[in-house]
């Protein structure tokens, strides 16, 4: 059964390597006989050591996330946990991910590679970027990348735990960061990275998540640059960013939390190498990459050969909802064109060290004028997530998992948009639909493994204005959960974040404390899950009153096409949104809009339910 991420269980899934039944050291052959054997040097591995290092690397990524959360300023990070952290080897291959946001984690390696390609990173340096066309997702997701240097004794490294001498990262002067007997290598042995969604990065709309026509309207776009050099902030770079956002103090605080996360990761990696020796740690990282690949190949070899095709649709690109029409309470005109996402997943006979699964998005619509375009990193991330979920929970999530998988995303399409396309919604809406269409195709090959469609939208709500209590600007951002799709053996879960999101909610108390809002209603949307032998989970109703003049923006989907059911199960109920005026009148709104609300007016979001699975009885 596919493991699911959500508010009640943090993480894409929990990972592990081969388990041993005894406490003694054992030799374990990793591959089944029907798969080509691995290279001679890696034919037999120590399963216990592999498991230990898998957990050690994973614990570093998790501790990085804890440091980020505990030191963050914004509710979006410290309450909703909209962040991710990961550990990479010296070539930029991911070797461990925290149990964080799938949409971040699958795409973060591309940001790390972009930083490595553009910058020469030395001890104490730290790169920053958010460019969606350089491995980013959308502009609010800012990534920090730090190199990790392991000092080595001049006489050579024997690989023993005592031989490395630690070169400290980002602390004090260069003389203090290095001992007299150590030399720092020219290239880092590892990298660590943290990514967090910042509640505002400038642009046309407060919260930087509006319906735009080009990326220049969405906020500040940061190529790979050095935020820190030699352990010190590059003040002009930081000032340039902070002068282009609505909430600079909060942004500076959140960036500082990301720096702390990277510092924590680097320190733990140096401690790991001090204990076990650099050579042994690097060997374990390399073996985890190979082991992940071999487990993925072993699973894919069991999938029936063939080509499985599917399609699904985004409601529209959002440009039909003009602010002028919403302000005048006018009915929206026209029939916005749905946006098609098509895929063919082809399983071929296993071939040694060659991809034998092809995921081809040829036939998807061209990129659109609105902001629902996905960049290539998003499409790759969605594929990584889906194929990772097909495996058991104890498989390490490394770059090796995707070696047997080839992803084809034609340039200039909705799944691989080119500049200057607007992409704010590609990360949050198009990514969900890519997952839906992939699972729909795989359900033909694995009907007893694949669930019906989940809510299929993150229901991105942003509200911005000026807080009357402080006369300071505020920017609030939240995603709203929905219903999980029913599974082949049980009902879907209600009110849960599924697939590419993995955030928590903002508690009503925290929301009202931090912003000039009042929460009127927060409840399950009863009956919204699709019917079937097993019912889809119900969505959520979230109703918020603004206490000051505010700009309210919604970027959501599944308003026209409800989440599909499988095996004759019914679709989940589509989502809805409405503004409630002070006189009690209501204005129904589409899934993508931006409008102004006056004090005392409310916005109500009703998220979709999940699809049903199987034909109902009676």
C-alpha positions in Angstrom: 0.0 0.0 0.0 1.3 3.5 -0.8 2.4 5.3 2.3 0.7 8.7 2.7 2.0 11.9 4.0 -0.2 14.2 6.1 -0.9 16.2 9.1 -1.0 13.2 11.4 2.1 11.5 10.0 5.0 13.7 9.1 6.9 12.9 6.1 6.7 11.4 2.6 7.4 8.1 4.3 9.9 6.7 6.9 13.0 5.3 5.3 15.3 2.5 6.2 17.8 0.0 4.7 17.9 -3.8 5.0 17.0 -5.2 8.4 19.0 -7.9 10.2 17.4 -10.2 12.7 20.4 -10.6 15.0 22.8 -8.2 16.8 25.9 -9.8 15.1 27.4 -8.4 11.9 26.0 -10.3 8.9 26.6 -10.3 5.2 23.5 -9.6 3.1 23.1 -10.0 -0.7 20.9 -7.2 -1.7 19.4 -8.1 -5.1 16.9 -10.9 -6.0 18.2 -13.4 -8.6 16.1 -12.1 -11.4 18.0 -8.8 -11.5 21.4 -8.3 -13.0 24.0 -8.5 -10.2 25.6 -5.3 -9.1 29.2 -4.4 -9.6 31.7 -6.8 -8.0 32.8 -4.3 -5.4 29.3 -3.8 -4.2 27.9 -7.4 -4.5 27.9 -8.0 -0.8 27.4 -5.3 1.8 27.2 -5.1 5.6 23.4 -4.7 6.2 23.8 -3.4 9.7 26.3 -0.7 8.8 24.2 0.4 5.9 21.2 0.7 8.2 23.1 2.6 10.8 24.4 5.1 8.3 21.0 5.5 6.7 19.6 6.5 10.0 22.6 8.8 10.8 22.2 10.7 7.6 18.4 10.9 8.0 18.8 12.1 11.6 21.0 15.0 10.4 18.3 16.2 7.9 15.7 15.9 10.6 17.7 17.8 13.1 18.2 20.5 10.5 14.5 20.8 10.2 14.0 21.0 13.9 16.5 23.8 14.2 14.8 25.7 11.3 11.4 25.3 12.9 12.4 26.4 16.4 14.2 29.5 15.3 11.8 30.7 12.5 9.8 33.9 12.9 6.8 33.3 10.6 3.8 31.1 11.5 4.0 29.6 8.1 7.3 27.9 9.0 7.1 27.5 12.8 3.4 26.4 12.8 2.7 25.0 9.4 6.2 23.6 8.9 6.5 24.7 5.3 10.2 23.8 4.9 12.5 21.0 3.9 16.1 20.0 4.6 18.4 17.5 3.0 22.0 16.2 2.9 24.0 15.7 -0.3 27.3 14.1 -1.2 30.2 16.1 -2.7 28.8 15.7 -6.3 25.3 17.1 -5.3 23.5 13.7 -5.1 20.9 13.6 -2.3 21.7 11.0 0.3 19.1 11.8 3.0 15.9 13.8 3.2 14.0 14.9 6.2 10.4 13.9 6.6 9.3 17.3 5.2 7.6 18.6 2.0 7.7 16.2 -1.1 7.4 19.1 -3.6 10.6 20.6 -2.1 12.6 17.5 -1.6 12.4 16.1 -5.1 13.4 19.3 -6.7 16.0 20.6 -4.2 18.9 18.6 -5.8 18.5 20.8 -9.0 18.9 23.9 -6.9 22.0 22.4 -5.2 23.5 21.6 -8.7 22.8 25.1 -9.9 24.6 26.6 -6.9 27.6 24.3 -7.5 27.7 25.2 -11.2 27.5 28.9 -10.7 29.5 29.5 -7.5 32.8 28.5 -6.1 31.9 27.8 -2.5 34.5 27.9 0.2 34.5 27.3 3.9 31.9 29.6 5.6 30.2 30.4 2.3 26.5 29.9 1.8 24.5 30.2 -1.4 21.0 31.5 -1.8 18.5 31.1 -4.7 14.9 30.8 -5.6 14.9 30.9 -9.4 12.3 28.4 -10.6 14.2 28.0 -13.8 17.4 27.0 -12.0 16.0 24.2 -9.9 13.6 26.2 -7.7 9.9 25.6 -7.4 8.3 29.0 -7.1 9.6 32.4 -5.9 8.5 32.1 -2.2 10.6 28.9 -1.8 14.1 30.2 -1.0 16.9 27.6 -0.9 20.1 27.9 1.1 23.0 25.6 0.1 26.1 25.2 2.3 29.3 23.3 1.5 30.7 21.1 4.2 34.5 20.7 4.3 36.2 18.0 6.4 39.7 19.0 7.4 42.3 16.2 6.9 45.6 15.5 8.5 48.6 16.3 6.1 50.0 12.9 6.6 46.9 11.3 5.1 43.6 10.0 6.1 43.7 6.4 7.2 39.9 6.3 7.5 40.1 5.7 11.2 37.7 7.7 13.5 40.5 9.8 14.9 42.2 10.9 11.7 40.0 13.8 10.4 40.5 17.2 12.1 37.4 19.3 11.9 37.4 22.5 10.0 34.6 24.6 11.6 32.0 26.2 9.3 31.0 29.9 9.7 32.4 30.5 13.2 35.0 33.2 14.0 38.0 34.1 11.9 39.7 31.8 9.3 42.5 31.2 11.8 40.0 30.0 14.4 38.2 27.8 11.9 41.2 25.7 11.1 43.7 23.9 13.3 47.5 24.1 12.7 47.7 20.4 11.7 44.7 20.4 9.3 44.4 21.4 5.7 41.0 22.1 4.1 40.5 20.4 0.7 39.7 22.5 -2.3 36.3 20.9 -2.8 33.6 20.2 -0.2 33.0 16.5 0.7 29.3 17.2 1.4 26.5 19.8 1.0 23.5 20.6 3.1 20.5 22.6 2.0 17.4 24.1 3.6 14.3 25.3 1.7 11.5 27.3 3.2 8.3 29.0 1.9 8.6 32.7 2.8 5.2 34.3 3.3 6.1 37.2 1.0 8.8 37.8 -1.5 7.3 40.9 -3.1 5.5 41.1 -6.4 2.1 42.3 -7.4 0.1 40.5 -4.6 0.7 40.3 -0.9 1.9 36.8 -0.2 3.4 36.5 -3.7 0.9 33.8 -4.8 -1.5 35.7 -7.1 -2.7 35.2 -10.6 0.0 36.8 -12.8 1.0 36.7 -16.5 4.8 36.6 -16.1 7.3 35.7 -13.4 8.4 39.4 -13.0 5.0 40.1 -11.4 5.4 37.3 -8.8 8.2 38.7 -6.7 12.0 39.0 -6.5 13.8 36.3 -8.5 17.2 35.3 -7.0 19.8 33.5 -9.1 22.5 31.6 -7.2 24.3 34.2 -5.1 26.4 34.1 -1.9 24.4 35.1 1.1 27.4 34.4 3.3 31.1 34.6 2.5 33.7 33.3 5.0 31.1 33.0 7.7 29.9 36.6 7.4 26.7 37.8 5.8 27.1 39.6 2.5 25.1 42.7 3.6 24.4 44.2 0.1 22.8 40.9 -1.1 20.7 40.7 2.1 19.7 44.3 1.8 18.6 43.9 -1.9 16.3 41.1 -0.9 14.8 42.7 2.2 14.1 46.0 0.3 11.9 44.1 -2.2 9.5 42.3 0.2 6.6 43.6 2.3 7.7 42.0 5.6 11.5 42.4 5.8 12.0 41.7 9.5 10.1 38.4 9.2 12.1 37.5 6.1 15.4 38.2 7.8 14.4 36.1 10.8 13.3 33.2 8.6 16.5 33.4 6.5 18.5 33.3 9.8 16.6 30.2 10.8 17.6 28.6 7.5 21.3 29.5 8.1 21.0 27.9 11.5 19.7 24.7 9.9 22.6 24.5 7.5 25.1 25.2 10.3 23.5 22.3 12.3 23.8 20.0 9.3 27.4 20.8 8.6 28.4 20.4 12.2 26.7 17.0 12.5 28.4 15.8 9.3 31.8 16.8 10.7 31.1 15.0 13.9 30.0 11.9 11.9 33.3 12.0 10.0 35.3 12.5 13.2 33.7 9.4 14.7 33.8 7.0 11.7 36.4 8.5 9.4 35.8 10.4 6.1 36.4 7.5 3.8 34.0 5.2 5.7 31.2 7.9 5.7 31.7 8.6 2.0 31.6 4.9 1.2 28.4 4.5 3.1 26.8 7.4 1.2 27.8 5.9 -2.1 26.4 2.5 -1.1 23.1 4.0 -0.1 22.8 5.5 -3.5 23.4 2.1 -5.2 21.2 0.3 -2.7 18.3 2.6 -3.4 18.7 2.1 -7.1 18.8 -1.7 -6.7 15.6 -1.7 -4.6 13.8 0.4 -7.1 14.9 -1.8 -10.0 13.8 -4.9 -8.1 10.3 -3.4 -7.6 10.0 -2.2 -11.1 10.9 -5.6 -12.5 7.7 -7.0 -10.9 5.4 -4.5 -12.6 3.6 -5.9 -15.7 5.3 -4.8 -18.9 3.4 -2.4 -21.0 2.4 1.2 -21.7 -0.1 2.9 -19.4 -1.7 6.2 -20.4 -3.8 8.7 -18.6 -4.9 12.3 -18.6 -6.4 14.8 -16.2 -7.1 18.5 -16.2 -6.5 21.7 -14.3 -9.7 23.8 -14.2 -8.1 26.8 -16.0 -5.2 29.2 -15.8 -7.1 31.6 -13.5 -7.0 34.7 -15.8 -10.8 34.7 -16.2 -11.4 36.1 -12.6 -10.8 39.8 -13.0 -10.6 41.9 -9.9 -12.9 44.5 -11.4 -15.7 41.9 -11.8 -15.2 40.6 -8.3 -15.3 44.1 -6.8 -18.6 44.8 -8.6 -20.1 41.4 -7.5 -20.5 40.5 -11.1 -21.0 37.0 -12.3 -18.0 35.7 -14.1 -18.4 35.3 -17.8 -17.0 32.8 -20.3 -15.9 29.2 -20.0 -12.2 29.1 -19.1 -10.4 26.4 -21.0 -9.2 23.4 -19.0 -5.5 22.6 -19.1 -4.6 19.1 -20.1 -1.9 17.0 -18.5 -1.2 13.7 -20.3 1.3 10.9 -19.5 2.4 7.6 -20.8 4.3 5.3 -18.4 6.2 2.6 -20.2 7.7 -0.4 -18.4 10.3 -2.3 -20.4 12.4 -5.4 -19.7 15.1 -4.8 -17.1 18.5 -3.7 -18.5 21.7 -3.5 -16.5 22.3 0.1 -15.4 19.9 1.5 -17.9 16.5 3.3 -17.2 13.7 0.9 -18.0 10.7 3.0 -17.0 9.9 5.9 -19.2 7.5 8.6 -18.0 6.5 10.7 -21.0 4.4 13.8 -20.7 4.2 14.4 -24.5 0.6 15.5 -25.3 0.3 17.9 -22.4 -0.9 21.4 -23.2 1.5 24.2 -24.0 2.4 26.5 -21.1 -0.4 29.0 -20.3 -0.7 32.7 -19.7 -1.7 32.3 -16.1 0.4 31.2 -13.1 -0.3 27.5 -13.0 2.8 26.5 -15.1 5.1 23.9 -13.6 8.9 24.1 -14.2 10.9 21.0 -15.0 12.0 20.6 -11.4 8.4 20.3 -10.2 7.6 17.6 -12.7 10.7 15.6 -11.8 9.8 16.1 -8.1 6.3 14.7 -8.6 7.7 11.6 -10.4 10.2 11.1 -7.6 7.4 11.3 -5.0 5.1 8.8 -6.8 7.8 6.2 -7.5 9.2 6.5 -4.0 5.7 5.9 -2.6 5.5 2.6 -4.5 8.3 1.2 -2.4 8.3 0.0 1.2 8.6 2.7 3.8 12.1 1.6 4.9 13.8 2.3 1.6 16.3 5.2 1.8 15.1 8.2 -0.3 18.3 9.0 -2.2 19.1 10.1 -5.8 19.6 6.5 -6.6 15.9 5.9 -6.7 15.4 7.7 -10.0 18.3 6.1 -11.9 16.0 3.5 -13.5 13.4 6.2 -14.4 13.6 8.5 -17.4 11.3 11.5 -17.3 10.4 13.3 -20.6 8.8 16.7 -20.1 8.6 18.6 -23.4 9.9 22.2 -23.2 7.4 24.9 -23.4 4.5 22.8 -22.0 2.5 23.1 -18.8 4.9 20.6 -17.2 8.2 22.3 -18.3 7.4 26.0 -18.7 10.1 28.4 -20.0 10.7 32.0 -19.0 9.0 34.4 -18.5 6.1 32.1 -17.6 4.3 32.7 -14.3 4.8 29.7 -12.1 3.5 30.4 -8.6 0.7 27.9 -8.9 2.8 25.3 -10.7 4.4 24.3 -7.5 1.2 23.9 -5.6 -1.6 23.1 -8.1 0.0 21.7 -11.3 2.3 19.4 -9.1 -0.8 17.9 -7.5 -2.4 17.2 -10.9 0.8 15.6 -12.2 0.7 13.2 -9.3 -3.0 12.5 -10.0 -2.4 11.7 -13.6 0.6 9.5 -12.8 -1.4 7.5 -10.2 -4.3 7.2 -12.7 -1.9 5.6 -15.2 -0.3 3.3 -12.6 -3.7 2.1 -11.4 -3.9 0.2 -14.7 -0.8 -1.7 -13.9 -1.2 -2.0 -10.1 -5.0 -1.8 -9.4 -4.6 -3.2 -5.9 -1.9 -0.7 -4.9 -3.2 2.7 -6.1 -5.8 4.9 -4.3 -8.4 7.1 -5.8 -7.6 10.8 -6.3 -7.0 12.9 -3.2 -8.4 16.5 -3.1 -5.8 17.5 -5.7 -5.3 21.1 -4.6 -3.5 22.9 -1.9 -6.1 25.7 -1.6 -3.5 28.4 -1.3 -5.0 31.3 0.7 -3.0 34.6 1.1 -4.2 37.7 2.9 -2.2 40.9 3.1 -2.7 44.4 4.5 -1.6 46.7 7.3 -2.0 45.6 10.9 -3.8 48.4 12.8 -2.2 47.4 16.1 1.3 48.0 14.8 0.8 49.9 11.6 3.1 47.3 10.0 2.4 45.4 6.8 1.5 41.7 7.2 1.3 38.8 4.8 -0.5 35.6 5.7 -0.2 32.4 3.7 -1.7 29.0 4.3 -2.6 25.8 2.4 -5.9 24.1 3.4 -6.2 20.4 3.6 -8.8 18.2 1.9 -9.9 14.6 1.6 -7.6 11.7 0.9 -8.7 9.3 -1.9 -10.2 6.0 -0.8 -7.7 3.1 -0.8 -8.3 -0.5 -2.2 -8.7 -1.8 1.4 -10.0 1.2 3.4 -11.6 4.6 3.4 -9.7 7.8 2.8 -8.7 10.0 5.7 -10.6 13.3 6.1 -9.0 16.7 6.5 -5.4 15.8 5.6 -2.7 17.2 3.4 -1.8 14.7 0.7 0.8 14.1 -1.9 3.1 17.1 -2.7 2.1 19.1 0.3 2.9 17.8 3.8 2.3 20.9 5.9 0.4 21.3 9.1 -2.5 23.8 9.6 -2.2 27.1 11.3 -4.1 26.7 14.6 -6.9 29.2 15.1 -5.3 30.5 18.2 -2.0 31.2 16.5 -3.7 32.7 13.5 -5.7 35.2 15.6 -2.7 36.0 17.7 -0.4 36.8 14.8 -2.9 38.5 12.4 -5.9 40.8 12.5 -8.3 37.9 11.7 -11.1 36.1 13.4 -11.7 32.4 12.7 -15.5 31.8 12.3 -15.4 28.1 11.3 -13.0 25.3 11.0 -14.6 21.9 10.4 -14.8 18.8 8.2 -17.0 19.2 5.1 -19.3 16.3 5.8 -20.3 14.2 2.8 -17.8 15.6 0.4 -15.9 12.3 0.0 -16.7 10.2 -3.0 -19.0 7.2 -2.5 -17.9 3.6 -3.2 -17.0 0.3 -1.5 -14.6 2.5 0.3 -15.4 6.2 0.7 -13.1 9.1 0.0 -12.1 11.3 2.9 -14.0 14.6 3.5 -12.7 18.0 2.8 -12.5 21.0 5.2 -14.5 24.2 5.7 -12.3 27.2 6.7 -14.0 30.6 7.3 -12.0 33.6 8.3 -13.1 37.2 9.0 -10.7 40.1 8.3 -10.6 42.9 10.9 -8.8 45.4 8.6 -8.8 46.3 4.9 -7.2 43.3 3.2 -6.2 41.9 -0.2 -7.4 38.3 -0.3 -6.1 35.9 -3.0 -7.0 32.2 -3.6 -5.0 29.9 -5.8 -6.9 26.6 -5.9 -8.2 23.9 -8.3 -10.6 21.0 -8.5 -13.6 23.4 -8.7 -14.8 22.1 -12.1 -13.5 18.5 -12.0 -13.9 16.6 -8.7 -11.2 14.1 -7.7 -11.7 10.9 -9.6 -12.7 7.6 -8.2 -11.3 4.2 -9.1 -12.8 0.8 -9.8 -16.3 2.4 -10.2 -16.0 4.6 -7.2 -17.6 8.1 -7.3 -15.7 11.3 -7.7 -15.2 13.5 -4.6 -17.1 16.8 -4.4 -15.4 19.8 -6.1 -14.2 22.6 -3.9 -16.1 25.9 -3.4 -15.2 29.5 -2.2 -17.4 32.4 -1.3 -17.1 35.9 0.2 -19.6 36.8 2.9 -20.4 40.5 3.0 -21.2 42.4 6.2 -24.9 42.3 5.4 -24.8 38.5 5.2 -25.0 38.3 1.4 -22.7 35.8 -0.3 -20.7 35.9 -3.6 -19.6 32.6 -5.0 -16.1 32.8 -6.4 -13.9 30.6 -8.7 -10.9 28.7 -7.6 -8.4 31.4 -8.6 -9.1 35.0 -7.7 -7.9 38.1 -5.9 -10.2 40.7 -4.3 -10.3 43.3 -1.5 -12.3 42.6 1.7 -13.4 45.3 4.1 -13.3 44.9 7.9 -16.0 42.5 9.0 -16.2 40.6 5.7 -15.3 36.9 5.5 -13.8 34.4 3.1 -15.0 30.8 3.2 -13.1 28.0 1.6 -14.6 24.5 1.2 -11.9 22.0 0.0 -12.7 19.0 -2.2 -13.3 15.5 -0.8 -11.3 12.5 -2.0 -12.5 10.1 -4.7 -14.2 6.7 -3.8 -12.8 3.3 -4.5 -14.8 0.3 -5.7 -18.5 0.0 -6.5 -20.8 0.7 -3.5 -23.2 -1.9 -2.2 -26.9 -1.1 -2.6 
